[in-house]
Amino acid sequence: MVKICEICTMKIVLAQQNYHIGNFESNTQKIIQGIQEAKRQGADLVVFSEMCVSGYPGRDFVEFDDFINKCYQSIDTIKQHADTIGVLVGSPAHNTAPQGKRLFNAAFFLYEKEVKAEIHKTLLPTYDVFDEYRYFEPSYYWNVVEFRGKKLAVTICEDIWNIEDNLLYRICPMDELIKQQPDFMVNLSASPFDYMHDEDRKAVVKANVLKYKLPMFYCNAIGSQTEVVFDGTSLIFDKFGNLCKQLPSFEEAIDGAVLNDDGTINAPVLEPAAHVFAKHWDPGHLDEHLNTHQIYQAIILGIKDYFTKMGFNKALLSSSGGIDSAVTLALACDALGKDNVRSILMPSPYSTSHSVDDAVQLSKNLGSPYDIMRIDDIYASFLNTLKPIFKDLSFSLAEENIQSRTRGNLIMAVANKFGYILLNTSNKSELATGYGTLYGDMAGGLGVLGDCYKQQVYALADYINRNGERIPANIIHKAPSAELRPDQKDSDSLPDYAILDKILYLYIERRLGPVEIKALGYDCALVDRILKLVNTSEYKRNQFCPIIRVSPKAFGIGRRVPIVGKYLS
């Protein structure tokens, strides 16, 4: 227990900031600026998010001694500004015990230019995108921090999760801290966004507040780290479970409220406790999960941060006149500015004239530059070169894919020549079923729509057009087609997207098996066909670029299935 000086009420500010993993100079400067702003607001205590010093998730970076040394150097710099104000920052910390892993996921309490306390995370998540037990030792002791007459129960992300979640350890740190009669709870968090998590997160925070009858100051990370997007949306609850303050979603913000001795908050109630509840999703209805505005915001932030943090500012994509490339182009223009996004139209012998016209009109509507490069001659040259081997075999998928791979080669050449990052336009329905060409339309540095089912892509198109037609109506209303053979339609190879997306959602997000999905009334042969497509396409997805995660189960690091496994026949 750490004892400092005493006063009565306390103003607590949450600093919701966007950090860059391993960019210690930038992160440190941001934190110092946050402390200065908190002082300007008259705060007694300022709380930053989990692992703010290093950026989160650091993954294998934390295995480098130099990385950890720089974390400590940053804390030494930051604490010089924690003179008249208490500061809570997140960082890896050494485990000095002779046993266990070498690091803790920690919070450092700084005051009077000193480290006054160090709090270690207990519940280390090992599910979905999380792999914390790979790096960190769980805490074995729990103490409140006394500061200005109040006892702080400080936790790190863990207590916003339901204790029934897949956590390695079942010891709840708040169950230990409550024995020391704390006055309020503080949580440093890095809780990723997904379109089902917003209300659930609020409900779990409220459940902790009601369980322990204590106010909660919850500071969440904001910003995108490759695939994972953090939405911020930091929260302040009074002891009755009323939501009194909510910081903006997908924006940096520094704000707080005054905590009174009786556990009330000097702020108007935004949502009474009775109105804060978890959503109980019907697993059969994907459309109920659509919060298109939030998905749009998450993707925009994902694109912006990927480019900014990588040091790039110009994007390139292949524009086909279809819905996926149209939505990707519009999103990229909104994220990076229309002049920084260039599209290449590469019609083949099977491209319809209206597709080219639609793609041209799209670029004109958005005001972004475009080029047209026909691939007819290149395609013919490939076929002529392959003729001695292909002989007189009938036209098949091989000839279709040559067109896609030709486009992939050309657009990568343009990207290399001018220093662009190629944005991939594949959607989740296509990736799930393998409806894409390796080294062709699956090329790219970042998957913009790879976690959005086809129906969600259409919803995004409608959202983008909410204030007027930016995406031409014909792109939205025509039947989707890859245009790799005469009169081709997606429906030739795939089930109707309205059914396909629901079955995919049940299998991928809800993790229902074939027997459970069939029990919901879906055609048995159709379920078997779709699930077989998903499982046999893993080798393709394993070679795919990073995807901006917006769902609770995205392809990539959060979904780990064997390539050669045989779960279904």
Secondary structure by P-SEA (a helix, b strand, c coil): cbbbbbbcbbbbbbbbccccccaaaaaaaaaaaaaaaaaaacccbbbbccccccccccccccccaaaaaaaaaaaaaaaaacccbbbbbbbbbbcccccccccccbbbbbccccccbbbbbccccccccccccccbbbbcbbbbbbccccccccccccccccccccccccccaaaaaaaacccbbbbbcccccccccaaaaaaaaaaaaaaccbbbbbbbbbccccccccccccccccccccccccccccbbbbbbbbbccccccccccccccccbbbbbccccccccccaaaaaaaaaaaaaaaaaaaacccbbbbbbcccaaaaaaaaaaaaacccccbbbbbbbcccccaaaaaaaaaaaaaacccbbbbbaaaaaaaaaaaaccccccccccaaaaaaaaaaaaaaaaaaaaacbbbbbbbccaaaaaaccccccccccccccccccccaaaaaaaaaaaaccccccccccccccccccccccccccccccccaaaaaaaaacccccccaaaaaaacccaaaaaaaaaaaaaaaaaaaacccccccccccccccbbbbccccccc
